[in-house]
Amino acid sequence: MAYSITIDLSARQLVLYHNGVPARFYPVGVGKMLTPTPAGTYYVATKRQNPGGPFGVMWLGLSIPHYGIHGTDNPASIGHYVSHGCIRMHNLDVLELSHLLPVGTPVTIKN
């Protein structure tokens, strides 16, 4: 089973692909104007449960240092331009995603 992720910054949506076919869609919060989420091609480099602070229940660290996909302690922020560049998800959504994705999963972030 090959998974990949595309994050559409303008739609504020994460799409999970399974074998090249869109399988799930999740709303996300992304970087604000002064601290935008960097577009590019990365991969899931680390997985850490209960990272603490504002990162919710799961941290999926990307291959670009200091950026990741994570839960949030502020669910009202999902769907908005609010972060310091990371991708925020509802805690249940990021947990679901973390159970499906192995380290090394490709992540494309586009404007």
KEMARTOR-29689 format. One record per residue: residue number from 1; x, y, z of N, C-alpha, C, O in turn. Coordinates in nm, 4 decimals, always signed. Each point is the difference from the previous one (the first is absolute). Example, Ala and Ser with C-alpha at 12.3 -4.5 7.8 and 13.67 -1.06 7.14 Angstrom:
REM KEMARTOR-29689
+-----+----------+----------+----------+----------+----------+----------+----------+----------+----------+----------+----------+----------+
| pos |       nX |       nY |       nZ |      caX |      caY |      caZ |       cX |       cY |       cZ |       oX |       oY |       oZ |
+-----+----------+----------+----------+----------+----------+----------+----------+----------+----------+----------+----------+----------+
|   1 |  +1.3190 |  -0.5690 |  +0.7800 |  -0.0890 |  +0.1190 |  +0.0000 |  +0.0900 |  +0.1200 |  +0.0000 |  +0.1036 |  -0.0019 |  +0.0665 |
|   2 |  -0.1386 |  +0.1069 |  -0.1385 |  +0.0820 |  +0.1190 |  +0.0060 |  -0.0770 |  +0.1090 |  +0.0730 |  +0.0509 |  +0.1108 |  +0.0169 |
+-----+----------+----------+----------+----------+----------+----------+----------+----------+----------+----------+----------+----------+
END
This chain:
REM KEMARTOR-29689
+-----+----------+----------+----------+----------+----------+----------+----------+----------+----------+----------+----------+----------+
| pos |       nX |       nY |       nZ |      caX |      caY |      caZ |       cX |       cY |       cZ |       oX |       oY |       oZ |
+-----+----------+----------+----------+----------+----------+----------+----------+----------+----------+----------+----------+----------+
|   1 |  +0.0841 |  -0.1188 |  +0.0000 |  -0.0841 |  +0.1188 |  +0.0000 |  +0.0878 |  +0.1240 |  +0.0000 |  +0.0729 |  +0.0242 |  +0.0962 |
|   2 |  -0.0789 |  +0.0531 |  -0.2006 |  +0.0804 |  +0.1209 |  -0.0098 |  -0.0860 |  +0.1225 |  +0.0276 |  -0.0989 |  +0.0246 |  -0.0690 |
|   3 |  +0.1373 |  +0.0516 |  +0.1699 |  -0.0707 |  +0.1227 |  +0.0346 |  +0.0843 |  +0.1207 |  -0.0380 |  +0.1227 |  -0.0066 |  -0.0059 |
|   4 |  -0.1915 |  +0.1164 |  -0.0196 |  +0.0644 |  +0.1296 |  -0.0174 |  -0.0997 |  +0.1068 |  +0.0438 |  -0.1197 |  -0.0261 |  +0.0119 |
|   5 |  +0.1706 |  +0.1454 |  +0.0117 |  -0.0818 |  +0.1117 |  +0.0469 |  +0.0250 |  +0.1197 |  -0.0901 |  +0.1132 |  +0.0260 |  -0.0410 |
|   6 |  -0.2204 |  +0.0467 |  +0.0108 |  +0.0113 |  +0.1314 |  -0.0623 |  -0.0733 |  +0.0986 |  +0.0899 |  -0.1131 |  -0.0248 |  +0.0418 |
|   7 |  +0.1781 |  +0.1364 |  -0.0127 |  -0.0622 |  +0.1059 |  +0.0787 |  -0.0183 |  +0.1193 |  -0.0913 |  +0.0966 |  +0.0544 |  -0.0537 |
|   8 |  -0.2215 |  -0.0143 |  +0.0366 |  -0.0349 |  +0.1158 |  -0.0825 |  -0.0173 |  +0.1185 |  +0.0943 |  -0.0994 |  +0.0089 |  +0.0721 |
|   9 |  +0.1969 |  +0.0821 |  -0.0729 |  -0.0018 |  +0.1128 |  +0.0932 |  -0.1175 |  +0.0934 |  -0.0237 |  -0.0615 |  +0.0470 |  +0.0957 |
|  10 |  +0.0294 |  -0.0194 |  -0.2220 |  -0.1093 |  +0.0942 |  -0.0274 |  -0.1356 |  -0.0580 |  +0.0393 |  -0.0893 |  +0.0741 |  +0.0412 |
|  11 |  +0.0730 |  -0.2058 |  -0.0535 |  -0.1257 |  -0.0648 |  +0.0399 |  +0.0020 |  -0.0383 |  +0.1481 |  -0.1034 |  -0.0340 |  +0.0575 |
|  12 |  +0.2229 |  +0.0400 |  +0.0039 |  +0.0180 |  -0.0412 |  +0.1386 |  -0.0560 |  -0.1417 |  +0.0195 |  -0.0852 |  -0.0267 |  +0.0847 |
|  13 |  +0.1396 |  -0.0622 |  -0.1697 |  -0.0467 |  -0.1384 |  -0.0005 |  +0.1176 |  -0.0952 |  -0.0201 |  +0.0896 |  +0.0255 |  -0.0804 |
|  14 |  -0.0919 |  -0.1359 |  +0.1552 |  +0.0964 |  -0.1071 |  -0.0167 |  -0.0727 |  -0.1160 |  -0.0666 |  -0.1076 |  -0.0408 |  +0.0438 |
|  15 |  +0.1672 |  -0.0114 |  -0.1496 |  -0.0569 |  -0.1147 |  -0.0707 |  +0.0948 |  -0.1179 |  +0.0183 |  +0.1189 |  +0.0084 |  -0.0307 |
|  16 |  -0.1741 |  -0.1181 |  +0.0813 |  +0.0746 |  -0.1238 |  +0.0133 |  -0.0273 |  -0.0849 |  -0.1232 |  -0.1151 |  -0.0283 |  -0.0333 |
|  17 |  +0.2226 |  -0.0118 |  -0.0341 |  -0.0108 |  -0.0855 |  -0.1176 |  +0.0435 |  -0.1414 |  +0.0376 |  +0.0958 |  -0.0193 |  +0.0748 |
|  18 |  -0.1673 |  -0.0779 |  -0.1277 |  +0.0368 |  -0.1396 |  +0.0153 |  +0.0151 |  -0.0580 |  -0.1401 |  -0.0968 |  -0.0073 |  -0.0758 |
|  19 |  +0.2172 |  -0.0335 |  +0.0422 |  +0.0309 |  -0.0499 |  -0.1345 |  -0.0424 |  +0.0995 |  -0.1080 |  -0.0524 |  -0.0390 |  -0.1044 |
|  20 |  +0.0755 |  +0.1672 |  +0.1304 |  -0.0273 |  +0.1051 |  -0.0974 |  -0.1433 |  +0.0472 |  -0.0076 |  -0.0313 |  +0.0894 |  -0.0787 |
|  21 |  -0.0569 |  -0.1475 |  +0.1589 |  -0.1424 |  +0.0350 |  -0.0024 |  -0.0355 |  +0.0754 |  +0.1283 |  +0.0336 |  -0.0461 |  +0.1091 |
|  22 |  -0.1016 |  +0.1626 |  -0.1202 |  -0.0396 |  +0.0713 |  +0.1221 |  -0.0859 |  -0.0899 |  +0.0889 |  -0.1015 |  -0.0536 |  -0.0444 |
|  23 |  +0.1430 |  +0.0376 |  +0.1701 |  -0.0700 |  -0.0896 |  +0.0917 |  -0.0702 |  +0.0745 |  +0.1128 |  -0.1086 |  -0.0397 |  +0.0424 |
|  24 |  +0.1698 |  +0.1480 |  +0.0067 |  -0.0596 |  +0.0772 |  +0.1095 |  +0.0377 |  +0.1469 |  -0.0172 |  +0.1043 |  +0.0344 |  -0.0556 |
|  25 |  -0.1938 |  +0.0504 |  +0.1058 |  +0.0192 |  +0.1446 |  -0.0057 |  -0.0142 |  +0.0552 |  +0.1413 |  -0.0933 |  -0.0349 |  +0.0722 |
|  26 |  +0.1867 |  +0.1213 |  -0.0336 |  -0.0026 |  +0.0564 |  +0.1348 |  +0.0165 |  +0.1524 |  -0.0066 |  +0.0827 |  +0.0492 |  -0.0768 |
|  27 |  -0.1595 |  +0.0256 |  +0.1554 |  +0.0243 |  +0.1443 |  +0.0105 |  +0.1240 |  +0.0231 |  +0.0860 |  +0.0253 |  -0.0746 |  +0.0946 |
|  28 |  +0.0514 |  +0.1774 |  -0.1275 |  +0.1215 |  +0.0307 |  +0.0762 |  +0.0123 |  +0.1507 |  +0.0217 |  -0.0590 |  +0.0801 |  -0.0726 |
|  29 |  +0.1358 |  -0.0443 |  +0.1725 |  +0.0448 |  +0.1370 |  +0.0196 |  +0.1429 |  +0.0078 |  -0.0500 |  +0.0775 |  -0.0940 |  +0.0177 |
|  30 |  -0.0420 |  +0.2054 |  -0.0799 |  +0.1340 |  +0.0141 |  -0.0580 |  +0.0625 |  +0.1329 |  +0.0431 |  -0.0606 |  +0.0775 |  +0.0740 |
|  31 |  +0.1818 |  -0.0530 |  -0.1214 |  +0.0754 |  +0.1175 |  +0.0394 |  -0.0659 |  +0.1318 |  -0.0376 |  -0.0631 |  +0.0132 |  -0.1049 |
|  32 |  +0.0798 |  +0.0838 |  +0.1941 |  -0.0528 |  +0.1335 |  -0.0274 |  +0.0971 |  +0.0758 |  -0.0908 |  +0.1080 |  -0.0498 |  -0.0321 |
|  33 |  -0.1475 |  +0.1707 |  -0.0090 |  +0.0768 |  +0.0758 |  -0.0991 |  +0.1456 |  +0.0217 |  +0.0422 |  +0.0900 |  -0.0128 |  -0.0830 |
|  34 |  -0.0659 |  +0.0446 |  +0.2078 |  +0.1364 |  +0.0280 |  +0.0450 |  +0.0832 |  -0.1268 |  +0.0241 |  +0.1229 |  +0.0057 |  +0.0055 |
|  35 |  -0.1904 |  -0.1184 |  +0.0087 |  +0.0688 |  -0.1279 |  +0.0221 |  -0.0668 |  -0.1075 |  -0.0853 |  -0.0639 |  -0.0908 |  +0.0532 |
|  36 |  +0.0785 |  +0.1008 |  -0.1860 |  -0.0723 |  -0.0912 |  -0.0903 |  +0.0525 |  -0.1435 |  +0.0066 |  +0.1152 |  -0.0249 |  +0.0355 |
|  37 |  -0.2021 |  -0.0665 |  -0.0702 |  +0.0381 |  -0.1402 |  -0.0159 |  +0.0795 |  -0.0111 |  -0.1302 |  -0.0474 |  +0.0445 |  -0.1046 |
|  38 |  +0.1668 |  -0.1027 |  +0.1090 |  +0.0826 |  -0.0061 |  -0.1214 |  -0.0495 |  -0.1044 |  -0.1005 |  -0.0142 |  -0.1178 |  +0.0328 |
|  39 |  -0.0115 |  +0.1630 |  -0.1549 |  -0.0377 |  -0.0915 |  -0.1076 |  +0.1221 |  -0.0834 |  -0.0376 |  +0.1138 |  +0.0449 |  +0.0133 |
|  40 |  -0.1389 |  -0.1660 |  -0.0600 |  +0.1095 |  -0.0859 |  -0.0427 |  -0.0351 |  -0.1460 |  +0.0167 |  -0.1133 |  -0.0352 |  +0.0328 |
|  41 |  +0.2129 |  -0.0498 |  -0.0560 |  -0.0161 |  -0.1440 |  +0.0125 |  +0.0871 |  -0.0487 |  +0.1146 |  +0.1210 |  +0.0229 |  +0.0020 |
|  42 |  -0.1842 |  -0.0904 |  +0.0935 |  +0.0670 |  -0.0450 |  +0.1211 |  -0.0415 |  -0.1442 |  +0.0276 |  -0.0581 |  -0.0656 |  -0.0865 |
|  43 |  +0.0873 |  +0.0168 |  +0.2047 |  -0.0491 |  -0.1303 |  +0.0441 |  -0.0163 |  +0.0022 |  +0.1520 |  +0.0573 |  +0.0843 |  +0.0690 |
|  44 |  -0.1362 |  -0.1782 |  -0.0189 |  -0.0165 |  -0.0136 |  +0.1443 |  +0.1302 |  -0.0588 |  +0.0545 |  +0.0374 |  -0.1123 |  -0.0337 |
|  45 |  +0.0310 |  +0.1893 |  +0.1180 |  +0.1305 |  -0.0412 |  +0.0512 |  -0.0078 |  -0.0606 |  +0.1400 |  +0.0808 |  -0.0859 |  +0.0350 |
|  46 |  -0.1780 |  +0.1304 |  +0.0452 |  -0.0137 |  -0.0489 |  +0.1371 |  -0.1471 |  -0.0067 |  +0.0382 |  -0.0849 |  +0.0670 |  -0.0587 |
|  47 |  +0.0575 |  -0.1499 |  +0.1587 |  -0.1346 |  -0.0083 |  +0.0580 |  +0.0174 |  +0.0005 |  +0.1521 |  +0.0765 |  -0.0788 |  +0.0555 |
|  48 |  -0.1491 |  +0.1693 |  +0.0102 |  +0.0110 |  +0.0067 |  +0.1455 |  -0.1382 |  +0.0224 |  +0.0606 |  -0.0670 |  +0.0985 |  -0.0312 |
|  49 |  +0.0254 |  -0.1893 |  +0.1169 |  -0.1297 |  +0.0120 |  +0.0657 |  +0.0123 |  +0.0888 |  +0.1236 |  +0.1012 |  -0.0024 |  +0.0701 |
|  50 |  -0.2062 |  +0.0810 |  -0.0447 |  -0.0082 |  +0.0901 |  +0.1159 |  +0.1237 |  +0.0889 |  +0.0137 |  +0.0701 |  -0.0069 |  +0.1009 |
|  51 |  -0.0426 |  +0.0909 |  -0.2021 |  +0.1196 |  +0.0842 |  +0.0050 |  -0.0090 |  +0.1138 |  +0.1016 |  +0.1012 |  +0.0625 |  +0.0319 |
|  52 |  -0.2210 |  -0.0353 |  +0.0189 |  -0.0159 |  +0.1053 |  +0.1002 |  -0.0229 |  +0.1362 |  -0.0630 |  +0.0074 |  +0.0163 |  -0.1218 |
|  53 |  -0.0353 |  +0.0811 |  +0.2072 |  -0.0233 |  +0.1365 |  -0.0460 |  -0.1191 |  +0.0092 |  -0.0933 |  -0.0978 |  -0.0732 |  +0.0156 |
|  54 |  +0.1057 |  +0.1633 |  -0.1128 |  -0.1136 |  +0.0227 |  -0.0898 |  -0.0108 |  -0.1013 |  -0.1134 |  -0.0829 |  +0.0167 |  -0.0895 |
|  55 |  +0.1656 |  -0.1222 |  +0.0917 |  +0.0075 |  -0.0930 |  -0.1129 |  -0.0983 |  -0.1164 |  +0.0067 |  +0.0090 |  -0.0934 |  -0.0797 |
|  56 |  -0.1015 |  +0.0982 |  +0.1727 |  -0.1016 |  -0.1038 |  +0.0068 |  +0.0556 |  -0.1364 |  +0.0341 |  +0.0962 |  -0.0121 |  +0.0758 |
|  57 |  -0.1576 |  -0.0905 |  -0.1324 |  +0.0306 |  -0.1380 |  +0.0383 |  +0.1044 |  -0.0687 |  -0.0871 |  +0.0438 |  -0.1104 |  +0.0324 |
|  58 |  -0.0027 |  +0.1741 |  -0.1434 |  +0.0933 |  -0.0668 |  -0.0910 |  +0.0802 |  +0.1022 |  -0.0788 |  -0.0527 |  +0.1032 |  -0.0415 |
|  59 |  +0.1800 |  -0.1326 |  +0.0214 |  +0.0902 |  +0.0802 |  -0.0829 |  +0.0557 |  -0.0902 |  -0.1093 |  +0.0635 |  -0.1017 |  +0.0277 |
|  60 |  -0.0884 |  +0.1408 |  -0.1528 |  +0.0610 |  -0.0663 |  -0.1158 |  +0.1017 |  +0.0993 |  -0.0560 |  -0.0351 |  +0.0893 |  -0.0771 |
|  61 |  +0.1600 |  -0.1055 |  +0.1163 |  +0.1044 |  +0.0920 |  -0.0432 |  +0.0332 |  -0.0194 |  -0.1458 |  +0.0143 |  -0.1129 |  -0.0468 |
|  62 |  -0.0018 |  +0.2239 |  -0.0258 |  +0.0346 |  -0.0064 |  -0.1424 |  +0.1504 |  +0.0053 |  -0.0185 |  +0.0741 |  +0.0311 |  +0.0933 |
|  63 |  -0.0296 |  -0.0615 |  -0.2140 |  +0.1425 |  -0.0021 |  -0.0325 |  +0.0598 |  +0.1390 |  -0.0111 |  +0.1199 |  +0.0132 |  -0.0245 |
|  64 |  -0.2003 |  +0.0909 |  +0.0420 |  +0.0502 |  +0.1365 |  +0.0092 |  +0.0004 |  +0.0339 |  +0.1495 |  -0.1051 |  -0.0037 |  +0.0640 |
|  65 |  +0.2218 |  +0.0368 |  -0.0079 |  +0.0093 |  +0.0184 |  +0.1451 |  -0.1016 |  +0.1018 |  +0.0552 |  -0.0272 |  +0.1030 |  -0.0617 |
|  66 |  -0.0265 |  -0.1349 |  +0.1773 |  -0.0915 |  +0.0859 |  +0.0769 |  -0.1410 |  +0.0088 |  -0.0574 |  -0.0791 |  +0.0818 |  +0.0468 |
|  67 |  +0.0454 |  -0.1621 |  -0.1453 |  -0.1352 |  +0.0004 |  -0.0573 |  -0.0608 |  -0.1389 |  +0.0132 |  +0.0696 |  -0.1013 |  -0.0072 |
|  68 |  -0.2006 |  +0.0992 |  +0.0267 |  -0.0661 |  -0.1283 |  +0.0127 |  -0.1505 |  +0.0111 |  -0.0162 |  -0.0561 |  +0.1086 |  -0.0144 |
|  69 |  -0.0059 |  -0.2230 |  +0.0172 |  -0.1451 |  -0.0134 |  +0.0006 |  -0.0333 |  -0.0437 |  +0.1416 |  +0.0543 |  -0.0994 |  +0.0483 |
|  70 |  -0.1425 |  +0.1718 |  +0.0185 |  -0.0255 |  -0.0325 |  +0.1397 |  -0.1432 |  +0.0311 |  +0.0398 |  -0.0731 |  +0.0691 |  -0.0710 |
|  71 |  +0.0351 |  -0.1219 |  +0.1862 |  -0.1289 |  +0.0319 |  +0.0580 |  +0.0038 |  +0.1410 |  +0.0573 |  +0.0972 |  +0.0731 |  -0.0192 |
|  72 |  -0.2027 |  -0.0360 |  +0.0890 |  -0.0039 |  +0.1338 |  +0.0578 |  -0.0827 |  +0.0016 |  +0.1268 |  -0.0921 |  -0.0799 |  +0.0169 |
|  73 |  +0.1259 |  +0.1719 |  +0.0721 |  -0.0816 |  +0.0222 |  +0.1191 |  -0.1023 |  +0.1112 |  -0.0262 |  -0.0702 |  +0.0437 |  +0.0912 |
|  74 |  +0.0629 |  +0.0019 |  -0.2186 |  -0.0934 |  +0.1058 |  -0.0397 |  -0.0728 |  -0.0436 |  -0.1274 |  +0.0356 |  +0.0450 |  -0.1089 |
|  75 |  -0.1369 |  -0.1318 |  +0.1204 |  -0.0672 |  -0.0515 |  -0.1199 |  -0.0689 |  +0.1073 |  -0.0837 |  -0.0249 |  -0.0225 |  -0.1185 |
|  76 |  -0.0064 |  +0.1377 |  +0.1757 |  -0.0624 |  +0.1085 |  -0.0774 |  +0.0959 |  +0.0586 |  -0.1034 |  -0.0429 |  +0.0718 |  -0.0903 |
|  77 |  +0.1724 |  -0.1017 |  +0.1025 |  +0.0986 |  +0.0541 |  -0.0945 |  +0.0039 |  -0.0781 |  -0.1319 |  +0.0568 |  +0.0479 |  -0.0982 |
|  78 |  -0.1160 |  -0.1665 |  +0.0952 |  +0.0017 |  -0.0820 |  -0.1210 |  -0.0800 |  +0.0713 |  -0.1094 |  -0.1094 |  +0.0511 |  +0.0239 |
|  79 |  +0.1668 |  -0.0493 |  -0.1441 |  -0.0649 |  +0.0662 |  -0.1127 |  +0.0451 |  +0.1434 |  -0.0205 |  -0.0525 |  +0.0700 |  -0.0866 |
|  80 |  +0.1499 |  -0.0256 |  +0.1662 |  +0.0437 |  +0.1399 |  -0.0071 |  +0.1513 |  +0.0088 |  -0.0205 |  +0.0726 |  -0.0988 |  +0.0110 |
|  81 |  -0.0280 |  +0.2209 |  -0.0413 |  +0.1426 |  +0.0309 |  -0.0111 |  +0.0451 |  +0.0474 |  +0.1379 |  -0.0131 |  +0.1184 |  +0.0311 |
|  82 |  +0.0654 |  -0.2077 |  +0.0517 |  +0.0216 |  +0.0323 |  +0.1411 |  +0.1333 |  -0.0461 |  +0.0578 |  +0.0394 |  +0.0482 |  +0.1062 |
|  83 |  +0.0302 |  -0.1383 |  -0.1711 |  +0.1163 |  -0.0615 |  +0.0640 |  +0.1290 |  +0.0747 |  -0.0330 |  +0.0017 |  +0.0973 |  -0.0754 |
|  84 |  +0.1057 |  -0.1476 |  +0.1353 |  +0.1336 |  +0.0520 |  -0.0302 |  +0.0636 |  -0.0772 |  -0.1147 |  +0.1222 |  -0.0004 |  -0.0147 |
|  85 |  -0.2043 |  -0.0647 |  -0.0663 |  +0.0481 |  -0.0723 |  -0.1172 |  -0.0353 |  -0.1474 |  -0.0007 |  +0.0048 |  -0.0646 |  -0.1047 |
|  86 |  -0.0401 |  +0.0106 |  +0.2204 |  -0.0388 |  -0.1405 |  +0.0069 |  -0.1421 |  -0.0199 |  -0.0522 |  -0.0737 |  +0.0956 |  -0.0243 |
|  87 |  +0.0384 |  -0.2211 |  +0.0082 |  -0.1346 |  -0.0373 |  -0.0438 |  -0.0733 |  -0.0560 |  +0.1215 |  +0.0398 |  -0.1020 |  +0.0561 |
|  88 |  -0.1469 |  +0.1696 |  -0.0164 |  -0.0791 |  -0.0421 |  +0.1160 |  -0.1184 |  -0.0831 |  -0.0454 |  -0.0629 |  +0.0281 |  -0.1020 |
|  89 |  +0.0338 |  -0.1323 |  +0.1812 |  -0.1151 |  -0.0857 |  -0.0276 |  -0.0781 |  -0.0211 |  +0.1296 |  +0.0525 |  +0.0186 |  +0.1098 |
|  90 |  -0.1789 |  -0.0578 |  -0.1251 |  -0.0746 |  -0.0445 |  +0.1171 |  +0.0732 |  -0.1206 |  +0.0578 |  +0.0558 |  -0.0806 |  -0.0745 |
|  91 |  -0.0559 |  +0.0680 |  +0.2065 |  +0.0735 |  -0.1086 |  +0.0646 |  -0.0423 |  -0.1382 |  -0.0495 |  +0.0857 |  -0.0846 |  -0.0256 |
|  92 |  -0.2152 |  +0.0603 |  +0.0118 |  -0.0439 |  -0.1312 |  -0.0487 |  +0.0474 |  -0.0263 |  -0.1425 |  +0.0337 |  -0.1132 |  -0.0346 |
|  93 |  -0.0312 |  +0.2180 |  -0.0480 |  +0.0458 |  -0.0148 |  -0.1390 |  +0.1487 |  -0.0341 |  -0.0068 |  +0.0396 |  -0.0891 |  -0.0751 |
|  94 |  +0.0425 |  +0.1590 |  +0.1526 |  +0.1441 |  -0.0261 |  -0.0063 |  +0.0330 |  -0.1372 |  +0.0595 |  +0.0955 |  -0.0647 |  -0.0431 |
|  95 |  -0.1730 |  +0.0206 |  +0.1405 |  +0.0199 |  -0.1358 |  +0.0522 |  -0.0322 |  -0.1043 |  -0.1062 |  +0.0749 |  -0.0958 |  -0.0189 |
|  96 |  -0.1867 |  +0.1151 |  -0.0502 |  -0.0370 |  -0.0917 |  -0.1082 |  +0.1097 |  -0.0045 |  -0.1051 |  +0.0410 |  -0.1075 |  -0.0438 |
|  97 |  +0.0058 |  +0.2241 |  +0.0038 |  +0.1049 |  +0.0100 |  -0.1008 |  +0.1279 |  -0.0697 |  +0.0472 |  +0.0634 |  -0.0724 |  -0.0768 |
|  98 |  -0.0262 |  +0.0940 |  +0.2017 |  +0.1250 |  -0.0566 |  +0.0514 |  -0.0027 |  -0.1523 |  +0.0027 |  +0.1044 |  -0.0637 |  -0.0138 |
|  99 |  -0.2222 |  +0.0045 |  +0.0315 |  -0.0098 |  -0.1458 |  +0.0015 |  +0.0143 |  -0.0589 |  -0.1406 |  +0.0372 |  -0.1163 |  -0.0152 |
| 100 |  -0.0666 |  +0.1961 |  -0.0866 |  +0.0081 |  -0.0477 |  -0.1385 |  +0.1374 |  +0.0202 |  -0.0620 |  +0.0430 |  -0.0804 |  -0.0827 |
| 101 |  +0.0261 |  +0.1868 |  +0.1218 |  +0.1209 |  +0.0411 |  -0.0708 |  +0.1282 |  -0.0495 |  +0.0655 |  +0.0190 |  +0.0169 |  +0.1204 |
| 102 |  +0.0670 |  -0.0766 |  -0.1976 |  +0.1329 |  -0.0313 |  +0.0527 |  +0.0931 |  +0.1205 |  -0.0169 |  -0.0258 |  +0.0889 |  -0.0811 |
| 103 |  +0.1335 |  -0.0874 |  +0.1584 |  +0.1064 |  +0.0973 |  -0.0229 |  +0.0478 |  -0.0201 |  -0.1432 |  +0.0148 |  -0.1133 |  -0.0456 |
| 104 |  +0.0089 |  +0.2219 |  -0.0243 |  +0.0420 |  -0.0066 |  -0.1403 |  -0.1114 |  +0.0330 |  -0.0975 |  +0.0248 |  +0.0132 |  -0.1199 |
| 105 |  -0.1483 |  +0.0004 |  +0.1695 |  -0.1129 |  +0.0325 |  -0.0878 |  +0.0233 |  +0.1347 |  -0.0675 |  +0.0316 |  +0.0970 |  +0.0689 |
| 106 |  -0.0459 |  -0.0871 |  -0.2022 |  +0.0185 |  +0.1263 |  -0.0710 |  -0.1088 |  +0.1016 |  +0.0366 |  -0.1172 |  -0.0346 |  +0.0152 |
| 107 |  +0.1592 |  +0.1605 |  -0.0016 |  -0.0903 |  +0.1115 |  +0.0312 |  +0.0287 |  +0.1125 |  -0.0986 |  +0.1117 |  +0.0517 |  -0.0051 |
| 108 |  -0.2125 |  -0.0138 |  -0.0731 |  +0.0107 |  +0.1137 |  -0.0920 |  -0.0840 |  +0.1130 |  +0.0542 |  -0.1179 |  -0.0185 |  +0.0301 |
| 109 |  +0.1780 |  +0.1362 |  -0.0175 |  -0.0711 |  +0.1188 |  +0.0450 |  -0.0035 |  +0.0978 |  -0.1164 |  +0.1042 |  +0.0385 |  -0.0530 |
| 110 |  -0.2256 |  +0.0019 |  +0.0132 |  -0.0125 |  +0.0902 |  -0.1145 |  -0.0841 |  +0.1205 |  +0.0388 |  -0.0847 |  -0.0066 |  +0.0891 |
| 111 |  +0.1106 |  +0.1179 |  -0.1591 |  -0.0735 |  +0.1243 |  +0.0284 |  -0.1399 |  -0.0012 |  -0.0546 |  -0.0734 |  +0.0975 |  +0.0162 |
+-----+----------+----------+----------+----------+----------+----------+----------+----------+----------+----------+----------+----------+
END
